[in-house]
Amino acid sequence: ISLQDSNYNIDMTNLYIYNNSVDSQIMSGGGIYINDNNVNILIVSCVISKCSSSFGGAIYMNLYNQRVNISQSSISDNYAITAGGGIYIYIANNLISLLDVTFSRCFSYNGGGLSIYS
C-alpha cells in the first residue's frame, strides 16, 4: 500500500499484509508506505508480517501535522536494513498513539521494532 499527498484521512481496518518487499537498498515501507501531510491515519486490527525494505520493514511514515493511531495490530517477522524493522516514523507536529500493538521478531540496524525520528 502506497499513499502520497492524498489529502484524505486514512482508515485501514482488518488488513493482512504478508510477504511483501521493495528494493531494500533504496525503497521504504515493505508493507505500507505513507508520505503525507495534514491527514489522520488509523490502523486497527491489522497483521503485517514478513515484509522488508531499507526503512520501515512493515510500515514507513513520513508525516507532518498528523494524528496516527495504531491499535490491536500485530507487526511480526519484518526486516529493514537501516532503521525501523517493524515501523519507521519521521514526524513533525504529530500525535502518535500505539495501543495493544505487538512487535515480534522484527530486525534492523537501528530500532528493531520501532524507530521514531523528528
GIFEN-V399852 format. One record per helix or strand of 3 or more residues. SS is the DSSP state (alpha for helix, beta for strand). FROM is the first residue (numbers start at 0). TO is the last residue. If there is no record, write none. Layout:
SS | FROM | TO
SS | FROM | TO
This chain:
beta | 1 | 3
beta | 9 | 12
beta | 15 | 17
beta | 31 | 36
beta | 39 | 43
beta | 46 | 48
beta | 51 | 54
beta | 58 | 63
beta | 66 | 75
beta | 78 | 82
beta | 86 | 89
beta | 94 | 103
beta | 106 | 109
beta | 113 | 116
